[in-house]
Amino acid sequence: MNKRQLESEIAELKMDYISLQGDIEKLESTGNDSYVTKAEVRLAKLEEKLAELNKQLDDLE
């Protein structure tokens, strides 16, 4: 994967991350704890993927 592709994927994942954070806030306000837990797991996976991609980007530079 080249630098441009990595940057594009990172930007996309960041948008997904922000969107998911908003969803979690809405779910918390409505008391849907089981959905909050699932969303938090997805959020953690996004964080792991972002860290991995950022490391790959750093390795290219």
KAURJO-V578370 format. One record per residue. N is the residue number from 1. RES is the residue in one small letter. OMEGA is omega in whole degrees, -180 to 180 (999 if undefined). Layout:
# KAURJO-V578370
n=N res=RES omega=OMEGA
n=N res=RES omega=OMEGA
This chain:
# KAURJO-V578370
n=1 res=m omega=-179
n=2 res=n omega=-175
n=3 res=k omega=-178
n=4 res=r omega=179
n=5 res=q omega=178
n=6 res=l omega=-180
n=7 res=e omega=178
n=8 res=s omega=180
n=9 res=e omega=178
n=10 res=i omega=179
n=11 res=a omega=179
n=12 res=e omega=179
n=13 res=l omega=177
n=14 res=k omega=177
n=15 res=m omega=177
n=16 res=d omega=-180
n=17 res=y omega=180
n=18 res=i omega=178
n=19 res=s omega=-180
n=20 res=l omega=177
n=21 res=q omega=178
n=22 res=g omega=178
n=23 res=d omega=180
n=24 res=i omega=179
n=25 res=e omega=179
n=26 res=k omega=-180
n=27 res=l omega=179
n=28 res=e omega=-178
n=29 res=s omega=179
n=30 res=t omega=176
n=31 res=g omega=178
n=32 res=n omega=-173
n=33 res=d omega=-179
n=34 res=s omega=178
n=35 res=y omega=177
n=36 res=v omega=180
n=37 res=t omega=179
n=38 res=k omega=-180
n=39 res=a omega=178
n=40 res=e omega=176
n=41 res=v omega=177
n=42 res=r omega=179
n=43 res=l omega=179
n=44 res=a omega=178
n=45 res=k omega=176
n=46 res=l omega=178
n=47 res=e omega=179
n=48 res=e omega=-180
n=49 res=k omega=178
n=50 res=l omega=179
n=51 res=a omega=180
n=52 res=e omega=-179
n=53 res=l omega=178
n=54 res=n omega=176
n=55 res=k omega=178
n=56 res=q omega=179
n=57 res=l omega=178
n=58 res=d omega=-180
n=59 res=d omega=179
n=60 res=l omega=-175
n=61 res=e omega=999
